[in-house]
Each structure stands twice: as structure tokens, then as C-alpha cells.
Amino acid sequence: MGVLLRLSRAIDWLNEQVGHLVYWLVLAAVVVSAGNAVVRYTFDMSSNAWLELQWYLFSAVFLLAAGYTLLHNEHVRIDVLYGHLSPRMRAWIDLLGSVFFLLPMALIIMVLSWPIVVESIERNEYSSDAGGLLRWPVKILIPIGFFLLVLQGVSEIIKRIGFLSGHIPDLAERHQDPILDETIKTAAEP
């Protein structure tokens, strides 16, 4: 179990770093959006490239932060029943949901998006809008984002199994207990 917990920690670290990079992409999107609006209303000028850049940045934030969001358990869900269940029952639901829903969906999207990315690169695809940007840089974000989500799904499965087998404490306390990462680290050591 120690090797798997170390793998989980490495995946968590990767998605944490990507999440911090995405913070900067949010700032870039705001700056581009504000700059575009100022130029458009001040000088009555506009560019499709700036509009597409906003769209690319939003796509990057959405896709690249999916794993980070899962790491911090911030995905939208309905907690009407889930919140009232025992920690073990929540861990089982998370484990089964990840194995039977999250991983298959993310893997299918990742695999099916790859030929579209390759075709876009081979064709050197540009936007059909005047002054538009290359399309492949934004299309390649799809398999990358879903790969990060798959990795984080694997990490979450490992942590749920670790909890259910008694190797680590309840993960629901993660947001309130900064010591939990140290506990997981200690459990992962040989």
C-alpha cells in the first residue's frame, strides 16, 4: 500500500502544481478580456484573435483544472444524501463512482479526442473566422486535461482504498486538517 500511496502523493503534487498554473491563466483571461473591451469601446476596433484567445484561456482553465478540482473535492454534486452517510459509505460511493463512471468517461473522452488533435496538427488547422488563431493548441488541451483527470481519479481511488483498509484517516477531514497530508506521507513510507 505504501508504494500506491506514494504514487497518489505524486499525482496530487502534479495536479496541485497544474492548479497553481491555472490561477495565472485566469488572470491572463481577465487581462485579455478587459484589454479587448477597452480597445473595442475606446478605439472602436476589434479582433477575432483576441476573442478566440479569451476562449482558449477559458478552455485551458476548465480542462486543466479538472484534476485539481477533484483533488480538492470541489466538483459539483448533490450532497442531500451523501453528506448524511458515514465516512466508510461515502468512501465506497466515491470508490465505485470513480471506477465505474469517472475513469471510463475520462478515458473514453481522452482516447476519442486524440485523432481530432492529430488531424488538426496535420492540417495546421486555423479558425474559420478572419484573423483567427491556430486550433490545435486548444484542441490538445482536451486529452491533456482528461489525462490529468484520469490520474487524479486513480489517486482518489488509491486514497479511498487506503482509508477503507485502515492505512489512512478519513479524507473528508482533508479541508479542515492540514496534518492529513503528513499522515498520508507517513503511511506511504516503507
C-alpha positions as CSV (number, residue, x, y, z in Angstrom):
1,M,0.0,0.0,0.0
2,G,2.9,2.3,0.7
3,V,4.0,2.4,-3.0
4,L,0.5,3.2,-4.1
5,L,0.2,6.0,-1.5
6,R,3.5,7.5,-2.8
7,L,2.1,7.3,-6.3
8,S,-1.1,9.0,-5.1
9,R,1.0,11.8,-3.4
10,A,3.0,12.3,-6.7
11,I,-0.3,12.6,-8.7
12,D,-1.7,15.0,-6.1
13,W,1.5,17.1,-6.3
14,L,1.3,17.2,-10.1
15,N,-2.3,18.4,-10.1
16,E,-1.6,20.9,-7.3
17,Q,1.1,22.4,-9.5
18,V,-1.1,22.5,-12.6
19,G,-3.8,24.1,-10.4
20,H,-1.5,26.9,-9.4
21,L,-0.5,27.4,-13.0
22,V,-4.2,27.7,-13.9
23,Y,-4.5,30.6,-11.4
24,W,-2.3,32.6,-13.7
25,L,-4.4,31.6,-16.7
26,V,-7.4,33.0,-15.0
27,L,-5.6,36.3,-14.6
28,A,-4.4,36.2,-18.2
29,A,-8.0,35.7,-19.3
30,V,-9.2,38.6,-17.3
31,V,-6.5,40.9,-18.6
32,V,-7.2,39.8,-22.3
33,S,-10.9,40.3,-21.8
34,A,-10.5,43.7,-20.2
35,G,-7.9,44.8,-22.7
36,N,-10.1,43.7,-25.6
37,A,-13.1,45.6,-24.2
38,V,-11.1,48.8,-23.6
39,V,-9.7,48.7,-27.2
40,R,-13.1,47.9,-28.7
41,Y,-15.0,50.7,-26.9
42,T,-12.2,53.3,-26.9
43,F,-10.9,52.9,-30.4
44,D,-13.9,51.1,-32.0
45,M,-11.6,48.2,-33.0
46,S,-12.0,44.5,-32.5
47,S,-10.1,41.4,-33.4
48,N,-11.3,37.8,-33.6
49,A,-7.9,36.7,-32.4
50,W,-8.4,38.4,-29.0
51,L,-11.9,36.9,-28.7
52,E,-10.5,33.4,-29.6
53,L,-7.6,33.9,-27.1
54,Q,-10.2,34.5,-24.4
55,W,-12.0,31.3,-25.4
56,Y,-8.7,29.4,-25.4
57,L,-7.8,30.6,-22.0
58,F,-11.2,29.7,-20.6
59,S,-10.9,26.3,-22.2
60,A,-7.4,25.8,-20.6
61,V,-8.7,26.8,-17.2
62,F,-11.7,24.5,-17.4
63,L,-9.8,21.5,-18.8
64,L,-6.6,21.7,-16.9
65,A,-8.2,22.4,-13.6
66,A,-10.5,19.3,-13.6
67,G,-7.9,17.1,-11.8
68,Y,-7.1,19.9,-9.4
69,T,-10.8,20.4,-8.6
70,L,-11.2,16.6,-8.0
71,L,-8.1,16.7,-5.7
72,H,-9.8,19.4,-3.6
73,N,-13.2,17.6,-3.7
74,E,-14.8,20.7,-5.2
75,H,-16.7,19.2,-8.1
76,V,-20.4,19.9,-8.1
77,R,-22.6,17.2,-6.6
78,I,-25.8,16.9,-4.7
79,D,-25.0,16.2,-1.0
80,V,-28.6,15.7,0.1
81,L,-28.0,12.1,0.9
82,Y,-24.2,11.8,0.6
83,G,-23.5,14.3,3.4
84,H,-25.5,12.3,5.9
85,L,-23.7,9.0,5.2
86,S,-20.9,7.5,7.3
87,P,-17.4,8.1,6.1
88,R,-17.0,4.5,5.1
89,M,-20.2,4.6,3.0
90,R,-19.0,7.9,1.3
91,A,-15.6,6.3,0.6
92,W,-17.4,3.3,-1.0
93,I,-19.6,5.6,-3.2
94,D,-16.5,7.6,-4.2
95,L,-14.6,4.4,-5.0
96,L,-17.3,2.8,-7.1
97,G,-18.2,6.1,-8.8
98,S,-14.6,6.7,-9.8
99,V,-14.1,3.1,-11.0
100,F,-17.4,2.7,-12.9
101,F,-18.1,6.3,-14.0
102,L,-15.3,8.8,-13.7
103,L,-12.4,6.7,-15.2
104,P,-14.3,5.2,-18.1
105,M,-15.8,8.5,-19.1
106,A,-12.5,10.4,-18.8
107,L,-10.6,7.6,-20.7
108,I,-13.1,7.5,-23.5
109,I,-13.0,11.3,-24.0
110,M,-9.2,11.3,-23.8
111,V,-8.9,8.5,-26.4
112,L,-11.5,9.7,-28.8
113,S,-10.2,13.3,-28.7
114,W,-6.7,12.3,-29.8
115,P,-7.4,11.6,-33.5
116,I,-9.1,15.1,-33.7
117,V,-6.0,16.7,-32.2
118,V,-3.7,14.8,-34.6
119,E,-5.8,15.8,-37.6
120,S,-5.8,19.4,-36.5
121,I,-2.0,19.4,-36.2
122,E,-1.5,17.7,-39.6
123,R,-3.8,20.1,-41.3
124,N,-2.3,23.1,-39.5
125,E,-6.0,24.0,-38.8
126,Y,-6.9,27.6,-38.3
127,S,-10.1,29.2,-37.1
128,S,-12.5,29.9,-40.0
129,D,-13.0,33.4,-38.6
130,A,-11.0,36.2,-40.1
131,G,-7.8,36.8,-38.1
132,G,-8.5,33.6,-36.1
133,L,-5.9,31.5,-34.3
134,L,-4.5,28.0,-34.8
135,R,-6.9,25.4,-33.5
136,W,-4.6,22.6,-32.4
137,P,-3.2,24.3,-29.3
138,V,-6.7,24.5,-27.8
139,K,-7.7,21.0,-29.1
140,I,-4.6,19.4,-27.5
141,L,-5.9,20.6,-24.1
142,I,-8.7,18.1,-24.3
143,P,-6.6,14.9,-24.0
144,I,-4.2,16.6,-21.6
145,G,-7.0,17.8,-19.3
146,F,-8.7,14.4,-19.3
147,F,-5.3,12.7,-18.7
148,L,-4.8,14.8,-15.6
149,L,-8.4,14.0,-14.5
150,V,-7.7,10.2,-15.0
151,L,-4.5,10.5,-13.0
152,Q,-6.4,12.3,-10.2
153,G,-9.1,9.7,-10.4
154,V,-6.5,6.9,-9.8
155,S,-5.1,8.9,-6.9
156,E,-8.6,9.2,-5.3
157,I,-9.2,5.5,-5.8
158,I,-5.9,4.7,-4.0
159,K,-6.8,7.1,-1.1
160,R,-10.3,5.6,-0.8
161,I,-8.8,2.0,-0.7
162,G,-6.2,3.3,1.8
163,F,-9.0,4.6,4.0
164,L,-11.2,1.6,3.7
165,S,-8.2,-0.7,4.6
166,G,-7.3,1.4,7.6
167,H,-4.0,2.8,6.2
168,I,-5.0,6.4,6.2
169,P,-7.6,8.5,8.1
170,D,-10.9,9.8,6.7
171,L,-10.4,12.0,3.6
172,A,-13.5,14.1,4.4
173,E,-11.5,15.9,7.0
174,R,-8.9,16.9,4.4
175,H,-10.1,20.5,4.2
176,Q,-10.1,21.0,8.0
177,D,-7.0,19.0,8.9
178,P,-3.7,20.2,7.4
179,I,-1.9,17.3,9.2
180,L,-3.7,14.7,6.9
181,D,-1.1,15.1,4.1
182,E,1.6,14.4,6.6
183,T,-0.3,11.3,7.8
184,I,-0.7,10.0,4.3
185,K,3.0,10.7,3.7
186,T,4.0,8.8,6.8
187,A,1.7,5.9,5.8
188,A,3.3,5.8,2.4
189,E,6.8,5.4,3.8
190,P,8.3,1.9,3.9
